[in-house]
Amino acid sequence: MPKSRITRKARLAALKKESDAALLDQIRRLLALPAERRTHFLRKRIGFRMSCL
């Protein structure tokens, strides 16, 4: 019985679908975090225990 061959287009389509699903999952996980955890990289430390946006 011959093996079924998966075409290159089918493999690329499956990879794109998997990549899109992973990206959406990452976005959902990041949006589920509280705002101060999502935007910590926007803050710049100015002095001792102070920050500014």
Secondary structure, 3 states (H helix, E strand, C coil): CCCCCCCHHHHHHHHHHHHHHHHHHHHHHHHHCCHHHHCHHHCEEEECCEEEC
